């Protein structure tokens, strides 16, 4: 049982480290998500969270609200970054 728990912890740390490295590199997460959180968008564009909210409120960056959570389409982030036309 202890060995299984330590394996799960190690695997979780590896996944988090890989996701952190991708976020630092400006890449979209490996999961097949159509929407990014504000935090993910800020990391992707290398901006602060308040800057992302300013872009959303000014209409320069589209977003959708799911209940109380603001989500930003990855396609919109790539367009804003100039990665897609």
Backbone bond lengths (Angstrom), bond angles and torsions (degrees), N, CA, C in turn:
res aa  C-N    CA-C-N  psi(-1)  N-CA   C-N-CA  omega(-1)  CA-C   N-CA-C  phi
1 X - - - 1.448 - - 1.530 110.68 -
2 X 1.316 117.26 -44.95 1.460 121.06 -178.81 1.524 110.33 -63.19
3 X 1.340 116.55 -40.73 1.451 120.62 179.88 1.529 110.74 -62.59
4 X 1.330 117.05 -40.96 1.467 121.45 179.63 1.527 110.72 -63.51
5 X 1.323 116.82 -41.73 1.465 120.91 179.34 1.519 110.39 -64.69
6 X 1.317 117.37 -43.71 1.465 119.29 -179.66 1.524 110.67 -66.02
7 X 1.332 118.01 -35.56 1.457 120.96 176.01 1.527 110.97 -63.70
8 X 1.329 117.49 -41.98 1.457 120.95 178.56 1.524 111.07 -63.58
9 X 1.312 116.78 -41.94 1.469 120.22 178.16 1.519 110.88 -62.57
10 X 1.340 116.51 -44.91 1.458 120.65 -179.46 1.528 110.45 -62.37
11 X 1.349 116.97 -43.36 1.458 120.70 179.27 1.523 111.21 -63.53
12 X 1.319 116.56 -39.98 1.462 120.65 178.01 1.517 111.79 -63.64
13 X 1.324 116.14 -41.19 1.464 120.07 178.19 1.527 110.82 -63.89
14 X 1.338 116.76 -39.61 1.466 120.36 179.15 1.528 110.70 -63.75
15 X 1.345 116.29 -43.79 1.460 119.76 179.52 1.528 111.28 -63.47
16 X 1.339 116.62 -43.77 1.464 119.91 179.65 1.526 111.01 -64.45
17 X 1.322 117.12 -39.70 1.467 120.60 179.25 1.524 110.55 -65.06
18 X 1.323 117.24 -40.49 1.464 120.66 178.83 1.527 110.59 -66.04
19 X 1.333 117.58 -42.38 1.458 121.20 179.02 1.522 110.83 -64.92
20 X 1.324 116.65 -38.34 1.463 121.16 179.48 1.530 110.10 -65.69
21 X 1.338 116.88 -41.26 1.461 120.79 179.00 1.526 110.68 -64.68
22 X 1.333 116.96 -40.06 1.463 120.52 177.46 1.515 110.73 -64.65
23 X 1.321 117.28 -42.50 1.462 120.93 -179.42 1.523 110.63 -63.84
24 X 1.339 116.97 -40.19 1.460 120.11 177.88 1.518 110.96 -64.91
25 X 1.329 117.04 -35.72 1.455 121.43 -179.75 1.526 111.59 -76.15
26 X 1.324 117.85 -9.17 1.457 120.94 179.49 1.508 113.27 84.65
27 X 1.312 117.86 15.44 1.456 121.26 -179.20 1.521 110.21 -90.15
28 X 1.309 114.72 153.20 1.461 120.22 175.74 1.522 108.56 -69.71
29 X 1.332 118.53 151.68 1.462 120.07 179.13 1.522 111.90 -61.12
30 X 1.304 116.03 157.03 1.456 121.29 -176.56 1.527 112.46 -68.28
31 X 1.327 116.89 -26.58 1.463 118.25 -178.47 1.521 110.36 -67.60
32 X 1.309 116.30 157.27 1.452 121.78 -177.11 1.519 111.23 -87.35
33 X 1.306 117.33 59.40 1.452 121.86 -179.44 1.526 108.97 -94.32
34 X 1.308 116.44 137.51 1.451 121.03 178.24 1.519 111.03 -84.86
35 X 1.342 116.61 -19.16 1.455 120.87 -175.62 1.515 111.28 -124.27
36 X 1.319 115.15 147.05 1.463 122.08 176.48 1.517 109.06 -109.03
37 X 1.312 115.94 151.60 1.456 120.16 171.84 1.525 107.81 -76.86
38 X 1.310 116.86 169.05 1.463 120.34 177.81 1.528 109.86 -62.59
39 X 1.315 116.59 -38.92 1.464 120.47 178.92 1.533 110.95 -63.32
40 X 1.334 117.26 -44.52 1.467 120.66 178.52 1.523 110.46 -64.21
41 X 1.330 116.74 -40.01 1.465 120.84 178.84 1.524 110.80 -63.29
42 X 1.328 116.58 -41.64 1.461 120.49 178.91 1.523 111.02 -62.81
43 X 1.309 116.92 -43.15 1.468 119.74 177.99 1.523 110.94 -64.69
44 X 1.321 116.86 -42.71 1.461 122.04 -177.53 1.527 110.83 -62.52
45 X 1.331 116.90 -44.05 1.462 121.32 -178.21 1.524 113.13 -89.81
46 X 1.342 116.29 -3.76 1.467 122.44 -177.94 1.524 111.10 58.11
47 X 1.335 114.12 47.38 1.461 122.24 176.99 1.524 108.68 -125.41
48 X 1.313 115.83 172.49 1.462 119.70 175.44 1.531 109.51 -85.68
49 X 1.326 116.03 162.39 1.468 120.09 177.22 1.532 111.27 -60.97
50 X 1.350 120.03 -43.30 1.464 118.81 177.45 1.534 112.84 -60.04
51 X 1.339 117.33 -33.21 1.467 120.59 177.50 1.526 110.84 -66.16
52 X 1.318 116.71 -38.03 1.467 120.44 177.54 1.525 109.67 -63.94
53 X 1.347 116.73 -44.67 1.460 119.85 178.27 1.530 111.40 -62.25
54 X 1.332 118.22 -36.52 1.468 121.08 177.01 1.516 110.94 -64.31
55 X 1.335 117.22 -42.32 1.463 120.86 177.90 1.526 110.96 -62.90
56 X 1.328 116.47 -40.99 1.467 120.94 179.14 1.521 110.09 -65.38
57 X 1.332 117.17 -47.69 1.470 121.01 -177.65 1.522 112.73 -66.77
58 X 1.338 117.57 -28.99 1.463 120.69 178.72 1.529 112.33 -81.47
59 X 1.337 116.71 -11.34 1.461 120.58 179.60 1.516 114.25 89.89
60 X 1.314 117.97 2.05 1.464 121.35 -179.84 1.523 112.22 -78.19
61 X 1.332 116.19 -18.02 1.454 121.76 -179.95 1.520 108.05 -133.55
62 X 1.324 115.78 120.62 1.469 118.76 -178.95 1.519 110.71 -76.41
63 X 1.312 115.35 152.39 1.455 120.58 178.02 1.515 109.22 -153.75
64 X 1.309 114.85 166.10 1.454 121.82 175.70 1.514 107.97 -131.84
65 X 1.315 115.09 149.14 1.454 120.01 177.82 1.517 108.92 -109.91
66 X 1.315 116.12 125.10 1.452 122.87 176.32 1.522 106.63 -109.58
67 X 1.311 116.38 107.72 1.463 123.28 -171.78 1.528 108.03 56.93
68 X 1.308 119.08 -103.60 1.467 119.99 178.57 1.522 112.03 -112.71
69 X 1.319 117.67 1.46 1.467 121.74 -175.85 1.524 110.93 -96.47
70 X 1.306 116.34 129.41 1.462 122.14 176.94 1.522 108.31 -88.27
71 X 1.337 116.63 129.93 1.462 121.65 179.04 1.523 108.69 -128.61
72 X 1.320 115.57 145.06 1.455 122.18 -176.45 1.525 108.40 -120.90
73 X 1.333 118.04 127.73 1.473 119.52 179.36 1.530 111.44 -63.71
74 X 1.316 115.58 137.76 1.467 120.12 178.61 1.516 110.71 -60.49
75 X 1.330 117.37 -35.37 1.467 120.54 179.54 1.532 110.53 -60.71
76 X 1.324 117.41 -40.02 1.467 121.23 178.65 1.530 110.69 -66.16
77 X 1.320 116.68 -37.82 1.466 120.00 177.66 1.521 111.35 -65.88
78 X 1.330 116.19 -42.50 1.472 119.48 178.89 1.522 111.22 -65.32
79 X 1.358 116.96 -38.82 1.464 120.68 176.41 1.520 111.24 -60.80
80 X 1.328 116.45 -47.07 1.453 121.37 -179.18 1.527 111.34 -63.57
81 X 1.319 116.90 -35.31 1.464 121.32 179.39 1.527 111.86 -78.31
82 X 1.337 117.15 -8.25 1.450 120.65 -179.72 1.509 114.14 81.13
83 X 1.322 116.48 18.57 1.457 120.54 -178.30 1.522 111.97 -88.81
84 X 1.321 116.99 -12.69 1.460 120.06 178.34 1.513 107.28 -148.70
85 X 1.321 115.28 149.24 1.473 119.16 -176.00 1.507 113.42 -97.57
